[in-house]
Amino acid sequence: MQVQEYHEREALERLKPIWHMLQEAATNITPFQTWEWNEAWWRHVGTNRRARVLVFYHNGEVIALAPLCVGRYLGTPLRRLEWIGTGSSDYLGFLALPGYEKAVAKALFNHLRTSLDGWNIADLQQLPPSSPLLDQTIWPSVVGVQSTEPCPYLPLPPRWEALTAQLGKKMRFNIGYYARLLQRTFPDMAFTLATQETLEESMEALFSLHQRRWNAKWLPGVFGSRRVQAFHKEVAGRFLDKGWLRLHVLQADGGVRAVIYCFAFRNKTYYYQAGFAPEYARYSPGTVLVAQAIRQAIEEGHVEFDFLRGQESYKYRWRPQERWNQRLLLLQAHGSVWERATLAGRIGFALNRLERFVEARVKSSLQKKGEASS
């Protein structure tokens, strides 16, 4: 197996045909491994990073691609190797032709150990449980593997009624009650999906409603940055063209009162983010619109509704199952011996432990504050 590295800024555009071939053939791929998602992230969000995209060949034929990059770690001189899309993506990893996954995982570890320099700590986040990189039989000497946030998901039956029968009595009542309350109070209530003509307006409504709700609780929200907004606008347009976007809009009382940003990819629906008008909270537009999004997924024949990472209480009202993503940490070493980690690498690992401690405390505090204010 041969490995070729692409490190120029334009690498993702150059690799578009290869990436598209692999994402069509690969199994267990999500929207977050597509070229459409990663190339937009790279231009809008992935600034101050250097591409280290690896393409794997077997007998001269492309079999896999690992979209990596290097950036400064927490503003220090230390360099962190990570997946392109880290931070914005809920599932990450390489793309490979079926049957080559384990061999590519071995080759990736070997390339990091012997050939890829210019980094101090590799922080490979959001690996789903099925990732071949989590196969302990191929680890050279892994410094750390950590469970991160759970990703609650609903296996979907063929009919909506079969799903609601699995819910608690209170949840079943609330779904119908709030839908009827909205309809009675606002006769103009309607569910729509964003189209080419309404996409710009609907995305702006998503940003505005999301930020208003979280800023009212003195919380930052995820769409505060213009770069992040530009990234999602481009992704939404690309996904709409591909048939992957499900931007659910609830209109009532003469305006947009809730928006849910979902992706329909292969036979699954992914719930990425949402925005709700705080002043309409008594009508629970979130519950009503999530129900509509799940119903839509069932009608399309999808087998799963993935709430993605996070332990927000509203997700668990639907009685989902869980999968836990993993985070793989490796230190840069001298020569071929992983145990001889560089001093910079060990400092990076210590910083990572501090970062995880602070991150856990902040997330716990924000979740408690958000639930107390809802």
C-alpha positions as CSV (number, residue, x, y, z in Angstrom):
1,M,0.0,0.0,0.0
2,Q,1.3,3.5,-0.9
3,V,0.3,6.8,0.8
4,Q,0.5,10.2,-0.8
5,E,0.1,13.4,1.1
6,Y,-1.6,16.6,-0.1
7,H,-0.8,19.6,2.0
8,E,-1.6,22.6,-0.2
9,R,-4.5,24.9,0.7
10,E,-6.4,23.9,-2.5
11,A,-6.0,20.1,-1.8
12,L,-9.7,19.5,-1.2
13,E,-10.7,21.1,-4.4
14,R,-8.1,19.1,-6.3
15,L,-9.2,15.8,-4.7
16,K,-12.9,16.3,-5.4
17,P,-13.2,13.5,-8.0
18,I,-11.4,11.0,-5.8
19,W,-13.4,12.1,-2.7
20,H,-16.7,11.7,-4.6
21,M,-15.7,8.2,-5.8
22,L,-14.9,7.1,-2.3
23,Q,-18.0,8.6,-0.6
24,E,-20.2,6.8,-3.2
25,A,-18.6,3.5,-2.5
26,A,-17.8,3.6,1.2
27,T,-20.1,2.0,3.8
28,N,-21.1,3.6,7.1
29,I,-20.5,7.1,5.7
30,T,-22.4,10.1,7.2
31,P,-22.9,13.6,5.8
32,F,-19.9,14.7,7.8
33,Q,-17.5,12.7,5.7
34,T,-18.7,14.1,2.3
35,W,-16.7,16.4,0.2
36,E,-19.6,18.9,0.2
37,W,-19.4,19.3,4.0
38,N,-15.6,19.2,4.4
39,E,-14.6,21.5,1.5
40,A,-17.0,24.2,2.8
41,W,-15.8,23.8,6.3
42,W,-12.2,24.1,5.1
43,R,-12.7,27.4,3.4
44,H,-15.0,29.0,5.9
45,V,-13.9,27.6,9.3
46,G,-10.6,25.8,8.8
47,T,-8.4,28.8,8.7
48,N,-4.9,28.9,10.2
49,R,-4.6,25.1,9.5
50,R,-2.4,23.2,7.1
51,A,-3.9,20.4,5.1
52,R,-2.4,16.9,5.6
53,V,-4.8,14.9,3.5
54,L,-3.6,11.3,2.9
55,V,-4.6,9.3,-0.1
56,F,-4.0,5.5,0.0
57,Y,-3.3,3.4,-3.1
58,H,-3.2,-0.3,-3.6
59,N,-1.6,-1.6,-6.9
60,G,-1.9,2.0,-8.2
61,E,-5.6,2.3,-7.5
62,V,-7.1,4.7,-5.0
63,I,-8.7,2.8,-2.1
64,A,-9.0,5.4,0.8
65,L,-8.7,9.0,1.9
66,A,-7.9,10.4,5.3
67,P,-8.8,14.1,5.6
68,L,-6.4,15.4,8.2
69,C,-5.0,18.8,9.0
70,V,-2.6,20.5,11.5
71,G,-3.3,23.6,13.6
72,R,-2.0,25.2,16.8
73,Y,-3.3,23.7,19.9
74,L,-5.2,26.0,22.2
75,G,-3.2,29.0,21.0
76,T,0.1,27.4,22.0
77,P,3.1,26.6,19.7
78,L,2.1,22.9,20.0
79,R,0.7,21.4,16.8
80,R,-2.4,19.2,16.8
81,L,-3.2,16.7,14.1
82,E,-6.9,16.4,13.7
83,W,-9.7,15.6,11.2
84,I,-10.8,18.3,8.9
85,G,-14.2,19.3,10.2
86,T,-13.3,18.8,13.9
87,G,-15.7,20.8,16.1
88,S,-18.5,21.1,13.6
89,S,-18.9,17.4,12.7
90,D,-20.6,14.7,14.8
91,Y,-19.0,11.7,13.1
92,L,-15.4,11.6,11.7
93,G,-12.9,9.2,10.1
94,F,-11.4,8.1,6.8
95,L,-13.2,6.9,3.7
96,A,-12.3,3.6,2.2
97,L,-13.5,1.1,-0.4
98,P,-15.4,-1.8,1.1
99,G,-13.1,-4.6,2.3
100,Y,-10.0,-2.3,2.8
101,E,-11.1,-0.6,6.0
102,K,-8.8,-2.6,8.4
103,A,-5.8,-2.5,6.1
104,V,-6.2,1.3,5.7
105,A,-6.4,1.7,9.5
106,K,-3.2,-0.2,9.9
107,A,-1.6,1.8,7.1
108,L,-2.7,5.1,8.7
109,F,-1.2,4.2,12.1
110,N,2.0,3.1,10.4
111,H,2.2,6.4,8.3
112,L,1.7,8.5,11.5
113,R,4.4,6.4,13.2
114,T,7.1,6.5,10.5
115,S,6.4,9.2,7.9
116,L,4.1,12.0,8.9
117,D,5.9,14.7,10.8
118,G,5.0,18.3,11.8
119,W,2.7,17.5,14.7
120,N,3.0,16.9,18.5
121,I,-0.3,15.3,19.4
122,A,-2.9,13.6,17.2
123,D,-6.4,14.2,18.5
124,L,-8.7,12.1,16.4
125,Q,-12.2,12.9,17.6
126,Q,-15.8,11.7,17.0
127,L,-15.0,8.2,15.9
128,P,-18.2,6.1,15.8
129,P,-18.1,2.7,17.6
130,S,-17.9,1.0,14.1
131,S,-14.6,2.9,13.2
132,P,-11.8,0.5,12.2
133,L,-9.4,2.8,14.0
134,L,-10.9,1.5,17.3
135,D,-9.8,-2.1,16.6
136,Q,-7.4,-2.7,19.5
137,T,-5.6,-5.4,17.5
138,I,-4.1,-2.8,15.2
139,W,-3.1,-0.2,17.7
140,P,0.7,0.3,17.7
141,S,0.7,1.8,21.2
142,V,-2.1,4.1,21.9
143,V,-1.7,6.8,24.5
144,G,-5.4,7.3,25.2
145,V,-8.9,6.4,24.1
146,Q,-11.8,8.3,25.6
147,S,-15.5,8.1,25.4
148,T,-17.0,11.4,24.4
149,E,-20.7,12.5,24.3
150,P,-23.4,10.0,23.4
151,C,-25.3,10.3,20.2
152,P,-28.9,9.3,21.0
153,Y,-30.8,7.8,18.0
154,L,-34.2,6.4,17.2
155,P,-34.5,3.2,15.2
156,L,-37.5,3.9,13.0
157,P,-40.4,1.5,12.4
158,P,-42.3,1.6,9.1
159,R,-45.3,3.5,10.6
160,W,-45.6,6.6,12.8
161,E,-48.2,5.0,15.0
162,A,-45.7,2.2,15.8
163,L,-43.2,4.8,17.0
164,T,-45.6,6.7,19.2
165,A,-46.7,3.5,20.8
166,Q,-43.2,3.2,22.2
167,L,-43.3,6.6,23.9
168,G,-44.5,7.5,27.4
169,K,-48.1,8.5,27.9
170,K,-47.2,12.1,28.7
171,M,-45.1,12.4,25.5
172,R,-47.8,10.9,23.3
173,F,-50.3,13.4,24.8
174,N,-48.0,16.4,24.4
175,I,-47.3,15.7,20.7
176,G,-51.0,15.8,19.8
177,Y,-52.0,18.5,22.4
178,Y,-49.4,21.1,21.3
179,A,-50.1,20.5,17.6
180,R,-53.8,21.1,18.1
181,L,-53.2,24.1,20.4
182,L,-51.0,25.7,17.7
183,Q,-53.6,25.0,15.0
184,R,-56.5,26.4,17.1
185,T,-54.6,29.5,18.2
186,F,-53.0,30.2,14.8
187,P,-55.1,29.0,11.8
188,D,-52.2,29.9,9.5
189,M,-50.0,27.3,11.1
190,A,-48.1,25.3,8.4
191,F,-45.2,22.9,8.1
192,T,-42.9,23.5,5.1
193,L,-39.5,22.3,3.8
194,A,-37.0,24.9,2.5
195,T,-36.8,25.1,-1.2
196,Q,-34.4,26.9,-3.5
197,E,-36.6,30.0,-3.3
198,T,-36.9,30.0,0.5
199,L,-33.5,28.6,1.5
200,E,-31.8,32.0,2.3
201,E,-34.8,33.2,4.3
202,S,-35.1,29.9,6.2
203,M,-31.4,29.7,7.1
204,E,-31.5,33.3,8.3
205,A,-34.5,32.4,10.5
206,L,-32.6,29.4,11.8
207,F,-29.6,31.6,12.8
208,S,-31.8,34.3,14.3
209,L,-34.1,32.0,16.3
210,H,-31.2,29.8,17.6
211,Q,-29.1,32.8,18.7
212,R,-32.1,34.6,20.3
213,R,-33.0,31.6,22.4
214,W,-29.5,30.9,23.7
215,N,-28.4,34.5,24.0
216,A,-31.5,35.1,26.2
217,K,-30.0,32.5,28.6
218,W,-26.6,34.2,28.5
219,L,-25.3,31.3,26.4
220,P,-23.4,31.6,23.2
221,G,-25.2,29.4,20.7
222,V,-23.4,27.9,17.7
223,F,-24.3,30.3,14.9
224,G,-22.7,33.5,16.4
225,S,-19.8,33.6,14.0
226,R,-20.2,34.9,10.5
227,R,-17.7,32.3,9.3
228,V,-19.9,29.5,10.8
229,Q,-23.0,31.0,9.2
230,A,-21.4,31.2,5.8
231,F,-20.2,27.6,6.1
232,H,-23.8,26.4,6.9
233,K,-25.3,28.5,4.2
234,E,-23.0,26.9,1.6
235,V,-23.5,23.4,3.0
236,A,-27.3,23.9,3.0
237,G,-27.3,24.9,-0.6
238,R,-25.1,22.0,-1.6
239,F,-27.1,19.5,0.3
240,L,-30.4,20.9,-1.1
241,D,-29.0,20.4,-4.6
242,K,-28.0,16.8,-3.7
243,G,-31.4,16.1,-2.1
244,W,-29.8,15.7,1.4
245,L,-31.3,18.8,3.1
246,R,-34.4,18.7,5.3
247,L,-34.8,22.2,6.7
248,H,-38.1,21.9,8.5
249,V,-40.0,25.2,9.1
250,L,-43.0,25.9,11.3
251,Q,-44.9,29.0,10.4
252,A,-47.6,30.5,12.6
253,D,-49.0,33.9,13.6
254,G,-47.6,35.5,10.4
255,G,-44.0,34.4,10.8
256,V,-41.4,31.6,11.2
257,R,-41.6,30.3,14.8
258,A,-39.3,27.2,14.6
259,V,-36.7,25.7,12.2
260,I,-35.0,22.3,12.4
261,Y,-31.9,21.7,10.4
262,C,-31.7,18.1,9.3
263,F,-29.8,16.0,6.8
264,A,-31.4,13.1,4.9
265,F,-28.4,10.9,3.9
266,R,-28.8,7.4,2.4
267,N,-31.4,5.8,4.7
268,K,-31.0,7.9,7.8
269,T,-32.0,11.4,9.0
270,Y,-29.6,13.5,11.1
271,Y,-30.9,16.2,13.4
272,Y,-28.1,18.8,13.4
273,Q,-29.5,22.0,15.0
274,A,-32.6,24.0,15.6
275,G,-34.1,27.4,16.5
276,F,-37.3,28.2,18.3
277,A,-39.0,31.5,19.1
278,P,-38.7,31.9,22.9
279,E,-41.9,33.9,23.1
280,Y,-43.9,31.0,21.8
281,A,-42.5,28.5,24.2
282,R,-45.9,27.8,25.8
283,Y,-47.0,26.2,22.5
284,S,-43.9,23.9,22.5
285,P,-43.1,24.4,18.8
286,G,-39.9,22.4,19.3
287,T,-41.9,19.2,20.2
288,V,-44.3,19.7,17.4
289,L,-41.6,20.3,14.7
290,V,-39.4,17.4,15.9
291,A,-42.4,15.2,15.6
292,Q,-43.0,16.4,12.1
293,A,-39.3,15.8,11.2
294,I,-39.5,12.2,12.6
295,R,-42.7,11.6,10.7
296,Q,-41.1,12.8,7.5
297,A,-38.2,10.4,8.0
298,I,-40.5,7.5,8.5
299,E,-42.5,8.4,5.4
300,E,-39.3,8.5,3.4
301,G,-38.5,4.9,4.6
302,H,-35.5,5.9,6.7
303,V,-34.4,3.4,9.3
304,E,-33.0,5.8,11.9
305,F,-33.4,9.3,13.2
306,D,-30.1,10.4,14.7
307,F,-30.2,13.2,17.3
308,L,-26.4,13.4,17.1
309,R,-24.1,14.2,20.0
310,G,-25.4,15.7,23.3
311,Q,-27.4,14.7,26.3
312,E,-30.1,17.3,26.0
313,S,-33.2,16.2,27.9
314,Y,-35.6,16.8,25.0
315,K,-33.9,14.0,23.0
316,Y,-34.5,11.5,25.7
317,R,-38.3,12.1,25.8
318,W,-38.3,10.1,22.6
319,R,-36.8,7.1,24.4
320,P,-33.8,6.8,22.0
321,Q,-30.9,4.3,22.1
322,E,-27.3,5.5,22.4
323,R,-24.0,5.2,20.7
324,W,-20.9,6.6,22.2
325,N,-18.3,8.2,20.0
326,Q,-14.6,7.8,20.9
327,R,-11.6,10.1,20.8
328,L,-8.2,8.7,20.0
329,L,-5.1,10.5,21.3
330,L,-1.5,9.7,20.1
331,L,1.8,11.4,20.8
332,Q,4.4,12.2,18.3
333,A,7.5,10.0,18.9
334,H,11.1,9.9,17.9
335,G,11.8,7.3,15.2
336,S,9.7,4.2,15.2
337,V,9.1,3.8,18.9
338,W,5.9,5.3,20.1
339,E,6.9,5.1,23.7
340,R,9.7,7.6,23.2
341,A,7.2,10.5,22.9
342,T,8.6,13.9,22.5
343,L,8.5,16.4,25.4
344,A,6.2,18.6,23.2
345,G,3.9,15.7,22.7
346,R,3.7,15.0,26.4
347,I,2.9,18.6,27.1
348,G,0.2,18.4,24.5
349,F,-1.3,15.4,26.2
350,A,-1.3,17.2,29.6
351,L,-3.0,20.2,27.9
352,N,-5.6,17.9,26.4
353,R,-6.4,16.5,29.9
354,L,-6.8,20.1,31.2
355,E,-9.0,21.0,28.1
356,R,-11.3,18.0,28.7
357,F,-11.7,18.8,32.4
358,V,-12.6,22.5,31.6
359,E,-14.9,21.4,28.7
360,A,-16.8,18.9,30.9
361,R,-17.3,21.5,33.6
362,V,-18.5,24.2,31.2
363,K,-20.8,21.8,29.3
364,S,-22.3,20.7,32.6
365,S,-22.8,24.2,33.8
366,L,-24.4,25.4,30.5
367,Q,-26.7,22.4,30.3
368,K,-28.0,23.0,33.9
369,K,-28.4,26.7,33.1
370,G,-30.2,26.1,29.9
371,E,-32.6,23.5,31.4
372,A,-33.3,25.8,34.3
373,S,-34.2,28.6,32.0
374,S,-36.3,26.6,29.6
